[in-house]
Amino acid sequence: MIVQNTQDALSDVLSAIDAHALFSVRFAAGGPWSVAFPPPSYVKFNAIRHGGAWLIQDGEAPARVGEGDCLVVSGKAFTLCCDPKLRPIPARDVFAGGSLDVAVGDGRDFVLLGGSVNLDTVDGALLTDALPPIVVIRREEAGPIAWLLEQLDAEWNGGAPGSRIACNDLLRLIFIHVLRAYLARATAHHPGWLAGLGDRRLAPALRAIHAEPARRWTVDELARIAGQSRSAFAERFRATVGAPPIDYLAAWRMRLAAARLRRGDEPLPRIARSLGYASDSAFAATFRRILGHSPARYRSLHRGLPA
């Protein structure tokens, strides 16, 4: 019997890619205004606290966003404005002074709290590739996010000792709830592990893989956990996650190994054994096939890179 209640795949992935949220700015606007934001280097997270605006992105019709809505941006430029007809000013001009609290116009009509989700410089694509370039979570989808946003407001405006760290922790919780809200949607997702977690038939199998990555899983075992026939499970897994189950298992093992190689001096044989490989050569061959380098070469290439 597999015990799965102590781990979950979302937590495992966020830990593996070293995701942590940093509260960065309060942006306010009033009167006629329009600001063009560039594609972020990492994941940008924005929560609208007051008023409303138009969200404009290439290839999409302008969408109205309002108080309580959250935006997760992972790879696309966008514009926020009071009127789509206005010519936007670049965000770099608005934030040029380096202030954490900026305003365009009188700042009375619209308030946004923004932050970034910093990721492992190598493995961060595991999250960004799993998300659409821009995700809008409406306030009615957000559940407890409204309460967390109120606390974020209070910490930001209160200025009490430790408020900056408290803001970061609150933003991290809000971001996790936003990912949960995205998973709860019935609409189709981008293929990937995040889409798999949102599939009630596949999620138990993914949780099993993440709970015991060293186990020699077979497609038959995973299919039984998912309550499907072998062929139906394999087809659904490939279509939803984007890879066959055993390929996903191997890739996840190598991501875990790669993170340990980048972040420490753990001996290669110990890493190999902990991930279910009886021989160092089998581990090295799989690592090279998936990541393009031997484990030793990979460690030397990434030694000293910022996490």
KAMO-V339301 format. One record per residue. N is the residue number from 0. RES is the residue in three letters. PSI is psi in radians with two decimals (999 if undefined). NEAR is the number of other ideal C-beta (glycine too) atoms within 8 Angstrom. Layout:
BEGIN
n res psi near
N RES PSI NEAR
N RES PSI NEAR
END
This chain:
BEGIN
n res psi near
0 MET 2.36 2
1 ILE 2.20 7
2 VAL 2.08 6
3 GLN 0.04 10
4 ASN -0.12 3
5 THR -0.17 5
6 GLN 2.73 9
7 ASP 2.66 8
8 ALA -0.64 13
9 LEU -0.79 12
10 SER -0.71 8
11 ASP -0.80 10
12 VAL -0.78 12
13 LEU -0.59 10
14 SER -0.74 8
15 ALA -0.63 12
16 ILE 0.14 13
17 ASP 0.77 11
18 ALA 2.21 12
19 HIS 2.46 8
20 ALA 2.47 14
21 LEU 2.08 10
22 PHE 2.30 13
23 SER -0.62 7
24 VAL 2.69 11
25 ARG 2.18 11
26 PHE 2.25 13
27 ALA 2.68 13
28 ALA 2.72 14
29 GLY 2.74 12
30 GLY -2.76 8
31 PRO 2.18 7
32 TRP 2.64 13
33 SER 2.21 13
34 VAL 2.26 15
35 ALA 2.13 11
36 PHE 2.37 11
37 PRO 2.90 8
38 PRO 2.35 6
39 PRO 2.68 11
40 SER -0.63 2
41 TYR -2.42 11
42 VAL 2.19 14
43 LYS 2.45 14
44 PHE 2.18 17
45 ASN 2.42 11
46 ALA 2.21 15
47 ILE 2.12 17
48 ARG -0.38 9
49 HIS 2.45 7
50 GLY -2.85 9
51 GLY 2.92 8
52 ALA 2.93 13
53 TRP 2.32 13
54 LEU 2.13 14
55 ILE 2.24 10
56 GLN 2.61 11
57 ASP 2.37 5
58 GLY 0.03 3
59 GLU 2.61 7
60 ALA 2.56 3
61 PRO 2.38 8
62 ALA 2.42 8
63 ARG 2.28 8
64 VAL 2.59 12
65 GLY -3.02 10
66 GLU 2.25 9
67 GLY -0.26 12
68 ASP 2.65 12
69 CYS 2.49 14
70 LEU 2.28 15
71 VAL 2.08 14
72 VAL 2.14 16
73 SER 0.03 15
74 GLY 0.55 7
75 LYS 2.46 10
76 ALA 2.65 9
77 PHE 2.86 11
78 THR 2.42 13
79 LEU 2.37 13
80 CYS 2.90 13
81 CYS -0.33 12
82 ASP 2.10 8
83 PRO -0.29 7
84 LYS -0.25 3
85 LEU 2.58 10
86 ARG 2.19 4
87 PRO 2.69 9
88 ILE 2.59 10
89 PRO 2.47 9
90 ALA -0.53 10
91 ARG -0.52 7
92 ASP -0.63 7
93 VAL -0.69 11
94 PHE 0.27 10
95 ALA -0.54 6
96 GLY -0.16 5
97 GLY 0.15 4
98 SER 2.62 6
99 LEU -0.09 6
100 ASP 1.79 7
101 VAL 2.77 12
102 ALA 2.55 10
103 VAL 2.22 12
104 GLY -2.56 10
105 ASP -0.16 7
106 GLY 0.30 10
107 ARG -0.32 5
108 ASP -0.42 12
109 PHE 2.32 14
110 VAL 2.29 11
111 LEU 2.34 12
112 LEU 2.24 15
113 GLY 2.68 12
114 GLY 3.06 15
115 SER 2.62 12
116 VAL 1.77 14
117 ASN 2.48 9
118 LEU 2.81 13
119 ASP 2.29 12
120 THR -0.41 7
121 VAL -0.83 8
122 ASP 0.03 12
123 GLY -0.45 13
124 ALA -0.34 6
125 LEU -0.59 12
126 LEU -0.84 16
127 THR -0.62 12
128 ASP -0.36 8
129 ALA -0.19 10
130 LEU 2.58 13
131 PRO 2.79 6
132 PRO -0.65 8
133 ILE 2.21 12
134 VAL 2.24 11
135 VAL 2.10 10
136 ILE 2.05 13
137 ARG 2.72 8
138 ARG -0.54 10
139 GLU -0.29 4
140 GLU -0.26 9
141 ALA -0.24 14
142 GLY -2.15 7
143 PRO 0.07 7
144 ILE -0.60 16
145 ALA -0.77 9
146 TRP -0.73 7
147 LEU -0.65 12
148 LEU -0.65 13
149 GLU -0.71 8
150 GLN -0.66 9
151 LEU -0.75 15
152 ASP -0.82 10
153 ALA -0.74 8
154 GLU -0.73 12
155 TRP -0.77 11
156 ASN -0.40 6
157 GLY -0.60 7
158 GLY 0.42 4
159 ALA 2.79 7
160 PRO 2.33 3
161 GLY 0.15 6
162 SER -0.60 11
163 ARG -0.75 7
164 ILE -0.69 7
165 ALA -0.71 10
166 CYS -0.74 13
167 ASN -0.76 13
168 ASP -0.71 8
169 LEU -0.71 13
170 LEU -0.65 14
171 ARG -0.79 10
172 LEU -0.71 9
173 ILE -0.74 16
174 PHE -0.71 12
175 ILE -0.74 10
176 HIS -0.61 13
177 VAL -0.74 15
178 LEU -0.69 10
179 ARG -0.73 10
180 ALA -0.67 13
181 TYR -0.71 14
182 LEU -0.53 10
183 ALA -0.19 7
184 ARG 2.56 9
185 ALA -0.18 2
186 THR 2.83 4
187 ALA 2.61 3
188 HIS 2.93 11
189 HIS 2.46 9
190 PRO 2.43 8
191 GLY 3.13 11
192 TRP -0.59 12
193 LEU -0.68 15
194 ALA -0.65 14
195 GLY -0.69 13
196 LEU -0.46 12
197 GLY -0.07 11
198 ASP 1.99 10
199 ARG -0.42 4
200 ARG -0.54 10
201 LEU -0.45 15
202 ALA -0.74 12
203 PRO -0.65 11
204 ALA -0.71 14
205 LEU -0.71 13
206 ARG -0.67 12
207 ALA -0.78 13
208 ILE -0.77 15
209 HIS -0.51 12
210 ALA -0.60 10
211 GLU 1.25 8
212 PRO -0.40 11
213 ALA -0.21 7
214 ARG 2.55 6
215 ARG 1.34 4
216 TRP 2.55 12
217 THR 2.80 7
218 VAL -0.64 12
219 ASP -0.78 7
220 GLU -0.81 8
221 LEU -0.64 15
222 ALA -0.70 14
223 ARG -0.72 7
224 ILE -0.64 10
225 ALA -0.13 11
226 GLY 0.62 6
227 GLN 2.90 9
228 SER 2.80 6
229 ARG -0.84 9
230 SER -0.73 6
231 ALA -0.73 9
232 PHE -0.84 17
233 ALA -0.73 12
234 GLU -0.76 8
235 ARG -0.70 12
236 PHE -0.84 16
237 ARG -0.76 10
238 ALA -0.63 7
239 THR -0.78 12
240 VAL -0.44 15
241 GLY 0.12 6
242 ALA 2.69 9
243 PRO 2.71 9
244 PRO -0.78 15
245 ILE -0.58 9
246 ASP -0.69 8
247 TYR -0.75 13
248 LEU -0.82 11
249 ALA -0.74 10
250 ALA -0.67 10
251 TRP -0.73 11
252 ARG -0.75 13
253 MET -0.55 12
254 ARG -0.72 11
255 LEU -0.77 11
256 ALA -0.77 14
257 ALA -0.72 13
258 ALA -0.70 13
259 ARG -0.61 10
260 LEU -0.68 13
261 ARG -0.55 12
262 ARG 0.00 6
263 GLY -3.03 5
264 ASP 0.43 3
265 GLU 2.35 8
266 PRO 2.50 6
267 LEU -0.75 11
268 PRO -0.62 7
269 ARG -0.73 8
270 ILE -0.78 14
271 ALA -0.83 14
272 ARG -0.68 9
273 SER -0.32 7
274 LEU 0.25 12
275 GLY 0.22 9
276 TYR 2.13 10
277 ALA -0.45 4
278 SER 2.53 7
279 ASP -0.59 9
280 SER -0.68 6
281 ALA -0.73 10
282 PHE -0.82 15
283 ALA -0.68 12
284 ALA -0.74 8
285 THR -0.72 12
286 PHE -0.81 15
287 ARG -0.71 10
288 ARG -0.69 6
289 ILE -0.68 9
290 LEU -0.10 9
291 GLY -0.03 4
292 HIS 2.78 9
293 SER 2.75 8
294 PRO -0.73 13
295 ALA -0.75 7
296 ARG -0.71 8
297 TYR -0.78 13
298 ARG -0.75 10
299 SER -0.62 7
300 LEU -0.65 7
301 HIS 0.08 10
302 ARG 2.20 7
303 GLY -0.11 3
304 LEU 2.51 8
305 PRO 2.45 3
306 ALA 999 7
END
